[in-house]
Amino acid sequence: MSDDLKARTTAGRETFLGLYAIQPGVPLDHAFDELSVLLGCIRHLSEEAEMEGNLVAGSAARILSAMAKALINDMEVGLKRGA
């Protein structure tokens, strides 16, 4: 499946927070790597916000969550487009 993910790319259709957009043409294997990093950051920030009541960490986690959701949605379009 790895070769399949290298051959398929992001669609570049999704936006998030009205300011940002997923770039088209990013190989899906690279997009999955970036998604993993994003989800790790979200987890860390969410735990920090929960334990310390840190509103800044909570806001950062919410912004990164919107970014991760847009990336997942765009990757799904890219996968379906290549099917």
VEXVEX-752666 format. One record per residue: residue number from 0; x, y, z of N, C-alpha, C in turn. Coordinates in Angstrom, 3 decimals, decimal comma, padded with zeros to 6 digits. Each point is the difference from the previous one (the first is absolute). Layout:
+-----+----------+----------+----------+----------+----------+----------+----------+----------+----------+
:   i :      nxx :      nyy :      nzz :     caxx :     cayy :     cazz :      cxx :      cyy :      czz :
+-----+----------+----------+----------+----------+----------+----------+----------+----------+----------+
: NUM :        X :        Y :        Z :        X :        Y :        Z :        X :        Y :        Z :
...
+-----+----------+----------+----------+----------+----------+----------+----------+----------+----------+
***
This chain:
+-----+----------+----------+----------+----------+----------+----------+----------+----------+----------+
:   i :      nxx :      nyy :      nzz :     caxx :     cayy :     cazz :      cxx :      cyy :      czz :
+-----+----------+----------+----------+----------+----------+----------+----------+----------+----------+
:   0 :  000,817 : -001,195 :  000,000 : -000,817 :  001,195 :  000,000 :  000,860 :  001,258 :  000,000 :
:   1 :  001,237 : -000,095 :  000,465 :  000,867 :  001,166 :  000,064 :  000,229 :  000,614 : -001,381 :
:   2 :  000,228 : -000,851 : -001,013 :  000,171 :  000,520 : -001,356 : -001,263 :  000,690 : -000,482 :
:   3 : -001,151 : -000,554 :  000,385 : -001,280 :  000,610 : -000,348 : -000,125 :  001,379 :  000,629 :
:   4 :  000,465 :  000,137 :  001,244 : -000,087 :  001,295 :  000,682 :  000,968 :  001,010 : -000,596 :
:   5 :  001,125 : -000,457 : -000,528 :  000,942 :  000,912 : -000,648 : -000,559 :  000,504 : -001,314 :
:   6 : -000,786 : -000,855 : -000,668 : -000,553 :  000,359 : -001,307 : -001,202 :  000,934 :  000,120 :
:   7 : -000,706 : -000,068 :  001,116 : -001,183 :  000,845 :  000,192 :  000,375 :  001,239 :  000,789 :
:   8 : -000,762 :  001,061 : -000,228 :  000,334 :  001,280 :  000,638 : -001,244 :  000,654 :  000,601 :
:   9 :  000,262 :  001,017 :  000,817 : -001,100 :  000,779 :  000,555 : -000,730 :  000,725 : -001,132 :
:  10 : -001,278 :  000,242 :  000,227 : -000,820 :  000,650 : -001,021 :  000,127 :  001,519 :  000,033 :
:  11 :  000,262 :  000,539 :  001,172 :  000,116 :  001,448 :  000,127 : -001,340 :  000,707 :  000,017 :
:  12 : -001,033 : -000,678 :  000,507 : -001,349 :  000,591 :  000,020 : -000,423 :  000,490 :  001,374 :
:  13 :  000,608 : -000,539 :  001,050 : -000,450 :  000,305 :  001,364 :  000,665 :  001,256 :  000,555 :
:  14 : -000,771 :  000,736 :  000,764 :  000,503 :  001,172 :  000,711 : -000,324 : -000,158 :  001,485 :
:  15 :  000,658 :  000,819 :  000,822 : -000,318 : -000,018 :  001,420 :  000,185 :  001,384 :  000,578 :
:  16 : -000,895 :  000,323 :  000,916 : -000,028 :  001,291 :  000,697 : -000,138 :  001,184 : -000,948 :
:  17 : -000,433 : -000,233 : -001,200 : -000,224 :  001,076 : -000,953 :  001,263 :  000,693 : -000,481 :
:  18 :  001,165 : -000,456 :  000,448 :  001,258 :  000,655 : -000,365 :  000,990 : -000,901 : -000,719 :
:  19 : -000,102 : -001,284 :  000,247 :  001,014 : -000,931 : -000,464 : -000,616 : -001,056 : -000,919 :
:  20 :  000,848 : -000,569 : -000,839 : -000,472 : -001,037 : -000,924 :  001,059 : -001,084 : -000,136 :
:  21 : -000,451 : -001,207 : -000,254 :  000,903 : -001,107 : -000,293 :  000,523 :  000,198 : -001,423 :
:  22 :  001,287 : -000,143 : -000,173 :  000,598 :  000,161 : -001,318 : -000,259 : -001,240 : -000,851 :
:  23 : -000,310 :  000,182 : -001,269 : -000,181 : -001,158 : -000,877 :  001,354 : -000,618 : -000,367 :
:  24 : -000,037 : -001,280 : -000,333 :  001,194 : -000,656 : -000,528 :  000,987 : -000,543 :  001,014 :
:  25 : -000,338 :  000,009 :  001,292 :  000,894 : -000,560 :  001,005 : -000,195 : -001,515 :  000,023 :
:  26 :  001,051 : -000,794 : -000,178 : -000,163 : -001,456 :  000,039 : -000,623 : -000,435 :  001,323 :
:  27 : -000,924 : -000,949 : -000,076 : -000,737 : -000,397 :  001,199 :  000,879 : -000,641 :  001,056 :
:  28 :  001,106 : -000,641 : -000,385 :  000,868 : -000,553 :  001,035 :  000,611 :  001,118 :  000,843 :
:  29 :  000,339 :  001,115 : -000,634 :  000,509 :  001,163 :  000,743 : -001,112 :  000,633 :  000,839 :
:  30 : -001,196 :  000,084 : -000,553 : -001,132 :  000,570 :  000,729 : -000,314 : -000,829 :  001,251 :
:  31 :  000,088 : -001,333 : -000,106 : -000,215 : -000,853 :  001,174 :  001,052 :  000,262 :  001,075 :
:  32 :  001,247 :  000,197 : -000,404 :  001,053 :  000,319 :  000,969 : -000,316 :  001,299 :  000,736 :
:  33 : -000,411 :  001,015 : -000,748 : -000,325 :  001,287 :  000,609 : -001,234 : -000,105 :  000,890 :
:  34 : -000,965 : -000,805 : -000,417 : -001,199 : -000,214 :  000,812 :  000,369 : -000,636 :  001,331 :
:  35 :  000,902 : -000,940 : -000,019 :  000,446 : -000,648 :  001,233 :  000,640 :  001,014 :  000,945 :
:  36 :  000,812 :  000,880 : -000,527 :  000,626 :  001,044 :  000,824 : -001,065 :  000,921 :  000,587 :
:  37 : -000,943 :  000,420 : -000,832 : -001,084 :  000,866 :  000,472 : -000,786 : -000,641 :  001,137 :
:  38 : -000,357 : -001,266 : -000,182 : -000,779 : -000,690 :  001,028 :  000,797 : -000,154 :  001,290 :
:  39 :  001,306 : -000,209 : -000,095 :  000,844 : -000,049 :  001,194 :  000,013 :  001,328 :  000,732 :
:  40 :  000,085 :  001,091 : -000,739 : -000,032 :  001,338 :  000,612 : -001,350 :  000,267 :  000,658 :
:  41 : -001,059 : -000,385 : -000,673 : -001,354 :  000,193 :  000,544 : -000,140 : -000,764 :  001,310 :
:  42 :  000,467 : -001,226 :  000,017 : -000,087 : -000,811 :  001,222 :  000,766 :  000,666 :  001,141 :
:  43 :  001,217 :  000,429 : -000,283 :  000,822 :  000,641 :  001,029 : -000,659 :  001,274 :  000,527 :
:  44 : -000,447 :  000,839 : -000,899 : -000,622 :  001,262 :  000,411 : -001,303 : -000,233 :  000,755 :
:  45 : -000,771 : -000,987 : -000,420 : -001,252 : -000,311 :  000,693 :  000,265 : -000,472 :  001,419 :
:  46 :  001,015 : -000,857 :  000,171 :  000,354 : -000,471 :  001,341 :  000,476 :  001,149 :  000,874 :
:  47 :  000,802 :  000,883 : -000,575 :  000,499 :  001,153 :  000,751 : -001,151 :  000,918 :  000,415 :
:  48 : -000,902 :  000,241 : -000,920 : -001,148 :  000,860 :  000,311 : -000,866 : -000,617 :  001,086 :
:  49 : -000,179 : -001,310 : -000,068 : -000,831 : -000,698 :  000,977 :  000,643 :  000,002 :  001,386 :
:  50 :  001,289 : -000,266 :  000,066 :  000,685 : -000,100 :  001,289 :  000,224 :  001,361 :  000,655 :
:  51 :  000,297 :  001,006 : -000,793 :  000,384 :  001,295 :  000,550 : -001,037 :  001,089 : -000,226 :
:  52 : -001,073 : -000,325 : -000,681 : -000,997 :  001,024 : -000,299 :  000,556 :  001,097 : -000,893 :
:  53 :  000,930 : -000,373 : -000,866 :  000,685 :  000,949 : -000,872 : -000,878 :  000,317 : -001,212 :
:  54 : -000,574 :  001,202 : -000,001 : -000,897 :  000,385 : -001,097 :  000,724 :  000,166 : -001,327 :
:  55 :  001,252 :  000,424 :  000,054 :  000,773 :  000,159 : -001,237 :  000,225 : -001,357 : -000,649 :
:  56 :  000,347 : -000,999 :  000,792 :  000,195 : -001,346 : -000,545 : -001,309 : -000,538 : -000,562 :
:  57 : -001,111 :  000,284 :  000,672 : -001,297 : -000,429 : -000,501 : -000,340 :  000,638 : -001,330 :
:  58 :  000,296 :  001,295 : -000,127 : -000,243 :  000,703 : -001,267 :  000,897 : -000,548 : -001,107 :
:  59 :  001,251 : -000,255 :  000,324 :  000,930 : -000,554 : -000,990 : -000,465 : -001,380 : -000,452 :
:  60 : -000,458 : -000,812 :  000,939 : -000,499 : -001,336 : -000,345 : -001,216 :  000,097 : -000,915 :
:  61 : -000,865 :  000,955 :  000,257 : -001,199 :  000,174 : -000,830 :  000,391 :  000,406 : -001,432 :
:  62 :  000,968 :  000,894 : -000,134 :  000,458 :  000,440 : -001,320 :  000,659 : -001,158 : -000,747 :
:  63 :  000,858 : -000,742 :  000,693 :  000,656 : -001,137 : -000,637 : -001,001 : -001,093 : -000,355 :
:  64 : -001,049 : -000,153 :  000,806 : -001,045 : -000,975 : -000,309 : -000,703 :  000,361 : -001,302 :
:  65 : -000,265 :  001,276 : -000,199 : -000,630 :  000,446 : -001,250 :  000,918 : -000,283 : -001,182 :
:  66 :  001,299 :  000,203 :  000,199 :  000,965 : -000,270 : -001,059 :  000,043 : -001,496 : -000,312 :
:  67 :  000,036 : -000,833 :  001,031 :  000,045 : -001,449 : -000,201 : -001,262 : -000,488 : -000,705 :
:  68 : -001,151 :  000,523 :  000,386 : -001,254 : -000,404 : -000,626 : -000,006 :  000,359 : -001,483 :
:  69 :  000,449 :  001,190 : -000,329 :  000,061 :  000,413 : -001,405 :  000,955 : -000,900 : -000,780 :
:  70 :  001,133 : -000,340 :  000,606 :  000,962 : -000,868 : -000,674 : -000,594 : -001,385 : -000,237 :
:  71 : -000,653 : -000,557 :  001,002 : -000,642 : -001,315 : -000,158 : -001,048 :  000,043 : -001,106 :
:  72 : -000,836 :  001,012 :  000,007 : -001,049 :  000,119 : -001,021 :  000,601 :  000,113 : -001,398 :
:  73 :  001,076 :  000,780 : -000,133 :  000,620 :  000,191 : -001,305 :  000,702 : -001,271 : -000,463 :
:  74 :  000,612 : -000,715 :  000,941 :  000,650 : -001,263 : -000,350 : -001,036 : -001,012 : -000,473 :
:  75 : -001,169 :  000,009 :  000,621 : -001,063 : -000,911 : -000,421 : -000,422 :  000,291 : -001,435 :
:  76 : -000,112 :  001,278 : -000,352 : -000,345 :  000,369 : -001,379 :  001,103 : -000,489 : -000,946 :
:  77 :  001,257 :  000,168 :  000,410 :  001,110 : -000,468 : -000,819 : -000,008 : -001,496 : -000,196 :
:  78 : -000,344 : -000,751 :  001,034 : -000,078 : -001,453 : -000,114 : -001,125 : -000,437 : -000,931 :
:  79 : -001,145 :  000,642 :  000,132 : -001,158 : -000,354 : -000,837 :  000,240 :  000,396 : -001,458 :
:  80 :  000,718 :  001,110 : -000,197 :  000,266 :  000,474 : -001,352 :  000,859 : -000,986 : -000,761 :
:  81 :  000,912 : -000,667 :  000,689 :  000,895 : -000,942 : -000,664 : -000,575 : -001,398 : -000,137 :
:  82 : -001,171 : -000,247 :  000,587 : -000,566 : -001,354 : -000,022 : -000,623 : -000,336 : -001,335 :
+-----+----------+----------+----------+----------+----------+----------+----------+----------+----------+
***
